[in-house]
Amino acid sequence: METRGLLPLHVSQDDDGVWRATFETNQQHAEPEPNIAAFLAVIDSLDPALRSTWHQCASREFNIGYDFGPEPWAFNQHVSSEILRRMGGAGVSLRITLYPAAGSHGP
């Protein structure tokens, strides 16, 4: 993944022997779709052996994280049906994580 432009944030083996890895794109965008498209391009570029390894992963998800606080009251983000279709084809699920503002106890 790294040689294809994704930055590894965390790669480790848990006590149960399961490997876990977290990646992000080189460039961050205001909307999630360009980042997801970059990940999908990497997945699509994998040769058959690496694609097989990808599909053997127990968990494949894109986690969109947001820092939140008192402002703005609301906001929205768009992910197109085409990107959602490609995610399904790659066997990827979507998770949304909200991070409380520093010093906040969260919701």
GUMIFI-443799 format. One record per atom (N, C-alpha, C): residue in one letter; x negated, y, z. Coordinates in steps of 0.05 Angstrom, whole numbers, plus 5000, padded with zeros to 4 digits. Layout:
REM residues N
AXYZ ...
This chain:
REM residues 107
M498349765000 M500050005000 M498350255000 E496150245016 E494450485018 E493150554991 T492250344976 T491050404950 T492950504930 R495550484936 R497650584918 R498750854927 G497550974947 G498351244955 G500051274980 L500451054995 L501851075021 L499851075044 L500451245063 L498651265086 L499551085109 P497750905118 P498550735141 P498450895167 L500650905181 L500751045207 L500150855230 H501050605226 H500750405247 H500850125234 V498749965240 V498649685231 V497549525254 S499149335264 S498249175287 S499648905287 Q498448725302 Q499748465307 Q500648455336 D503248395339 D504448375366 D503648125380 D504248105406 D503647865421 D504947615410 D507247655396 D508647425385 D507447335358 G505347465349 G503947395325 G505047535300 V507147695303 V508347835281 V506848095275 W506248135250 W504948375241 W507048595236 R506448835243 R508149065238 R506449295226 A507749425207 A506349645194 A508249875189 T507250115192 T508850355186 T507150535167 F508450625146 F507150785126 F508751045121 E507451245110 E508851485101 E507551575075 T508851745061 T507851845035 T505752055040 N504052105020 N502052315021 N503252595024 Q505552635011 Q506852895011 Q509652875024 Q510253065041 Q512853075054 Q514653265039 H517253205038 H519153365024 H521453445043 A522953645036 A525153735053 A527553545052 E527753385031 E529853185028 E528552915028 P529952705037 P528752435038 P528352305011 E529952364991 E529852214966 E527152214952 P525652434950 P523052414937 P521152224952 N521252224978 N519452034993 N520351744988 I522951694989 I523951424984 I523151344955 A523451524936 A522751454908 A519751384906 A518051524921 A515151464921 A514651184932 F515951114954 F515650844965 F516650634944 L518950684932 L520050494913 L518150464889 A516950674880 A514950664858 A512650474865 V511750494890 V509550324899 V510550034899 I512849984911 I513949714912 I514349604883 D515349764865 D515749674838 D513149614824 S510949744832 S508349704819 S506849454829 L507949314849 L506549084860 L506548854840 D504248724838 D504048484821 D505748264833 P506348054818 P508247844828 P507347724855 A504847674860 A503947564885 A504547754908 L503848004905 L504348194926 L507348244929 R508848244908 R511748274909 R512948044925 S511947804921 S512847564937 S512247604967 T509947714973 T509147775001 T511147985012 W511748184997 W513648395005 W516248265013 H517348094996 H519947975000 H519847775024 Q517547685032 Q517347505055 Q517347655081 C517047915081 C517048075105 C519748045119 A519748005145 A522247965160 A523848225161 S522548455160 S524048715162 S522748905142 R524449015126 R523649225106 R525649445109 E524849675120 E526649895123 E525250155119 F526850355109 F525950625108 F527250765131 N525650895148 N526651025172 N526251325167 I528451465166 I528451755162 I528651885190 G526552025198 G526552135225 G526852435224 Y528352545243 Y528752825245 Y528252915274 D526753135277 D526553275302 D528953455305 F530253445328 F532653615330 F532553775356 G534053985357 G534254165380 G536954305378 P537154545390 P539754685390 P540354805362 E538454835345 E538954955318 E537654775297 P538754755274 P541354855266 P543554685278 W545954795278 W548254645289 W548754395272 A548454415246 A548854185228 A547154225204 F546454005191 F545154015165 F545753755151 N545253745125 N545753495111 N543453435092 Q543153185085 Q541053095067 Q542452915047 H541252885023 H542452735002 H540652504994 V541852264990 V540552034978 V542451944956 S541451944931 S543251874908 S543951574908 S546051514893 S546851244889 S544751084875 E543251214857 E541151074842 E538950984861 I538151154880 I536051084899 I537050864918 L539650884926 L540750674943 L540850404928 R541450414902 R541450164887 R538650044885 R536650214880 R533850124879 R532950014906 M533850144928 M533150034955 M534349754958 G536849724950 G538049454952 G536549254936 G535649324912 G534149144895 G531449064907 A530349254923 A527749194936 A528149064964 G530649024971 G531248894997 G530549075021 V531049335018 V530349535038 V532849635051 S532849655078 S535049775093 S534250065100 L536250215109 L535850495116 L536450535146 R534750675160 R535150745188 R534751045190 I536351175207 I536051455213 I535451485242 T533251625249 T532351665276 T532351965282 L533652035305 L533652305314 L531752335338 Y529852515337 Y527952555358 Y528652815373 P528952795400 P529653045415 P527353245413 A528053495416 A526053705416 A524153665440 A521753755438 A519853735460 A520953845486 G520753705508 G521753795534 G524753745537 S526053635517 S528853575519 S529353285528 H531553235539 H532152955548 H533752815526 G534352945504 G535752825482 G538752825487 P540252695468 P543152705470 P544152525492 
